[in-house]
Amino acid sequence: MSAPYAVVILDDEPWSREVVKSLGRWEELGLQVVGEADDGPSGLQLIGALQPHVVITDMRMPGMDGIELLQRIAADHPQVRIVVMSGYDEFAYLRQALQSHAEDYLLKPIDPDELNRTLERCVSTIAHPQPGPPVSMQTPLAFSDPELLDEYVVHRQRVFASLLELDALGVERTLADLERLIASRTGEEVGSDVRGRVMHDFIVLLEEFVVRNGVPIDPNLLRSASIPGPAAERAPFDAVARIYRRAIEQIAESRRDRDQLDLEEVRAHIDHYFADPLSLQSVARLFLVSKEHLSRVFRKAFGTTVNDYITDRRMDKALELLRDADVEIKEVAWMVGYQDLAYFYRVFKKHFGYPPGQAR
């Protein structure tokens, strides 16, 4: 029997590394965990010393931003299969994971079946290497055109923004635009492999939202998406739009049945999604209350407005990220929810009294 393929796990939380080690079917898949590290610089040294076949890495660790870590691994060790795991579904991280040809992007808490399916793909691509970057069933890496890849991620964010507002029509329109965009750029009907990966990616996005918010929906709704029928195979974007519409209807119904608004739940939602396109209006729509009512009760409870609270969370995180000189200011802006760099500069200077560059 040939020697097992080597795996390195990078995560600053020891318990998180133990969880990954306990979930993987290592021996069965012909893999062996040969090393662990708890920060980016140590992780890079370990990869250089051990030359592993697979690296499973968290995105938030001391010493080096996750974006730079992915860039360094992809540049210095292009043969390594990268599996990204993160508790943060953020634009900049997802974008960099895609561009660094990550094998997959797994959201914590890690699902054992997802992890092992990803490890199986890693083993398959190591044993039978194909020309070009690895292809993931969870993230749509089929786009060789970097501009199309960027457009895809932007549309993905728009779908999520509509989900945050329980706006089913917005989801449908964005998915239709995305389908037309892909077809126009590739010059042909979207292939079945791309359709399958895109459909899976948007279902994972919906699952993450449901789990993070603890909203009750019919589990059969998401389960049905994993075994699409002929109609879904022919028109996956329409199928995804229908699933989102039914999920949004179920979420809205469960919120309407509540006796009163839970402000701690509102604040927890903002704390998690502050880097997404949040506003007083979007939060009010999600929790099915008027803007005026939410504004009044939130300010009474916490002494600040919803919009100011969102800005405070973004600015606190921006200041934290700016202390790492290796992260570009443009990337910091993306990671805290600002696509317009000039606007980020204005908000930051108004909030702190000095520009972002001076924070370093």
Secondary structure by P-SEA (a helix, b strand, c coil): ccccbbbbbbcccaaaaaaaaaaccccccccccccccccaaaaaaaaaaacccbbbbbcccccccaaaaaaaaaaacccbbbbbbcccccaaaaaaaaaacccccccccccaaaaaaaaaaaaaaaaccccccccccccccccccaaaaaaaaaaaaaaaaaaaaccaaaaaaaaaaaaaaaaaaacccccaaaaaaaaaaaaaaaaaaaaaacccccaaaaaaaacccccccccaaaaaaaaaaaaaaaaaaaaaacccccaaaaaaaaaacccccccaaaaaaaacccaaaaaaaaaaaccccaaaaaaaaaaaaaaaaaccccccaaaaaaaaccccaaaaaaaaaaaccccccccc
